[in-house]
Structure formats: structure tokens, C-alpha cells
Amino acid sequence: MFFAEARVRVFIYGQPVDARKSYDGLYALARNEMKQDPLSGHLFCFINRRANQVKVLWWDRSGFCVWSKRLEQGRFFSDWSQIRSSETDWTHLKLLLEGVEPKSFRKRFSRVPTA
């Protein structure tokens, strides 16, 4: 992906999407359902019902790009009832694509204030 990571915004669609959708179908979802401008250069993430495939739509000033990732085993997340349409950042998208659910994060240590 060829953009500045610090400035990119990521929008995750919170409902299952037909994995057969391509540029026009994903554009329509981003525009009409998410109420965002797909031509803004932001990333729009769509996940299928089984949660084993993700498609990301991006406008790069000359046309749309669609990236897709399908897992051979497992799922990107375990429960659709906890997924909502939301804005997130590039780091969260990378974690999602690696299969890390944010709810499972734990602090490894806590800093104890010194007196």
C-alpha cells in the first residue's frame, strides 16, 4: 500500500458483505451505507459473513484498488454481534488482518508509582 500510514483513516463496515462484490458494489456500500466519500483516499474494510475474507477498497487518485485476504483456517473475529461500523486507524487494520482481536489485549506489566 502506497500511502502515509499516519494520515490514513480506516472505516470498517459492521455488517457481513457478499464476498463477490467488487469495485462498484463496495463503492456503493461506502457511499450509501457508511455515508463516506470513497474518493477521499481513506480505506474501507468489508468482511464476509463467515469472517474468513476481508476486502479493502481504496482510491489512489487514478482509480480504485481492492485488496483481498482470505484465511485458509480460522476467522478474523469470533462474533458478529460485537462488530459495529466504525472508524479506526491503520494499526488496528493491520492487527485485524493478522487475526489479533483488540479485546484480547492484556497489559504485560503495570507501572507502580514510587513514593
C-alpha positions as CSV (number, residue, x, y, z in Angstrom):
1,M,0.0,0.0,0.0
2,F,1.4,3.3,-1.0
3,F,0.3,6.0,1.4
4,A,1.4,7.7,4.6
5,E,0.3,5.4,7.5
6,A,0.0,8.3,10.0
7,R,-2.7,10.1,8.0
8,V,-4.8,7.2,6.7
9,R,-8.3,6.7,8.1
10,V,-9.8,3.2,8.1
11,F,-13.6,2.6,8.1
12,I,-14.8,-0.8,8.9
13,Y,-18.3,-1.8,7.8
14,G,-20.1,-3.5,10.6
15,Q,-22.3,-6.0,8.7
16,P,-21.5,-9.1,6.7
17,V,-20.8,-8.3,3.0
18,D,-21.2,-10.6,0.0
19,A,-17.6,-11.6,-0.9
20,R,-18.4,-11.5,-4.6
21,K,-18.8,-7.7,-4.5
22,S,-16.1,-5.8,-6.4
23,Y,-15.3,-2.1,-7.0
24,D,-18.8,-0.8,-7.8
25,G,-20.6,-2.8,-5.0
26,L,-18.1,-1.8,-2.4
27,Y,-18.1,1.8,-3.6
28,A,-22.0,1.8,-3.2
29,L,-21.7,0.4,0.4
30,A,-19.1,3.0,1.4
31,R,-21.1,5.9,-0.2
32,N,-24.7,4.9,0.7
33,E,-24.5,2.8,3.9
34,M,-21.4,4.2,5.6
35,K,-22.1,7.8,4.4
36,Q,-18.5,8.4,3.5
37,D,-16.8,9.6,0.3
38,P,-14.9,6.7,-1.3
39,L,-12.9,9.2,-3.4
40,S,-11.3,10.6,-0.2
41,G,-8.3,8.3,-0.2
42,H,-9.4,6.5,3.0
43,L,-9.6,2.8,3.4
44,F,-12.9,1.0,3.5
45,C,-12.8,-2.5,5.0
46,F,-15.5,-5.1,4.3
47,I,-15.8,-8.6,5.9
48,N,-17.8,-11.6,4.6
49,R,-20.4,-13.5,6.7
50,R,-18.0,-16.3,7.7
51,A,-15.4,-13.7,8.7
52,N,-12.7,-15.5,6.8
53,Q,-12.3,-12.9,4.0
54,V,-11.6,-9.2,4.1
55,K,-11.7,-6.8,1.2
56,V,-10.3,-3.3,1.4
57,L,-11.3,-0.5,-1.0
58,W,-9.0,2.4,-1.7
59,W,-9.0,5.3,-4.2
60,D,-5.4,6.2,-5.3
61,R,-6.2,9.3,-7.4
62,S,-6.2,7.3,-10.7
63,G,-8.6,4.5,-9.9
64,F,-9.9,2.1,-7.2
65,C,-7.8,-0.6,-5.7
66,V,-9.3,-3.6,-4.0
67,W,-7.1,-5.7,-1.7
68,S,-8.4,-9.1,-0.5
69,K,-7.3,-11.6,2.1
70,R,-8.9,-15.0,2.6
71,L,-7.9,-17.2,5.5
72,E,-7.5,-20.9,4.8
73,Q,-8.3,-21.6,8.5
74,G,-9.9,-19.6,11.3
75,R,-11.6,-16.3,11.3
76,F,-10.7,-12.6,11.6
77,F,-13.0,-12.3,14.6
78,S,-15.3,-14.7,16.5
79,D,-18.6,-12.9,17.0
80,W,-20.5,-10.6,14.5
81,S,-22.7,-9.2,17.3
82,Q,-19.7,-7.3,18.7
83,I,-18.8,-5.7,15.3
84,R,-20.0,-2.2,14.6
85,S,-19.4,0.2,11.7
86,S,-16.6,2.3,13.0
87,E,-13.6,4.4,12.2
88,T,-10.3,3.1,13.2
89,D,-6.6,3.5,12.4
90,W,-4.0,1.8,10.3
91,T,-2.6,-0.2,13.3
92,H,-6.0,-1.7,14.1
93,L,-6.4,-2.8,10.5
94,K,-3.0,-4.4,10.5
95,L,-3.9,-6.3,13.7
96,L,-7.3,-7.4,12.2
97,L,-5.5,-8.7,9.1
98,E,-3.1,-10.7,11.4
99,G,-6.0,-12.1,13.3
100,V,-5.5,-10.2,16.6
101,E,-8.7,-9.2,18.3
102,P,-8.3,-6.0,20.4
103,K,-10.4,-7.3,23.2
104,S,-7.8,-9.9,24.0
105,F,-5.1,-7.4,24.7
106,R,-3.6,-7.5,28.2
107,K,-1.1,-5.3,29.8
108,R,2.1,-7.3,30.5
109,F,3.1,-5.1,33.4
110,S,1.9,-2.1,35.3
111,R,4.0,0.7,36.5
112,V,3.9,1.0,40.2
113,P,4.2,4.6,41.4
114,T,7.1,5.2,43.6
115,A,6.6,7.1,46.8
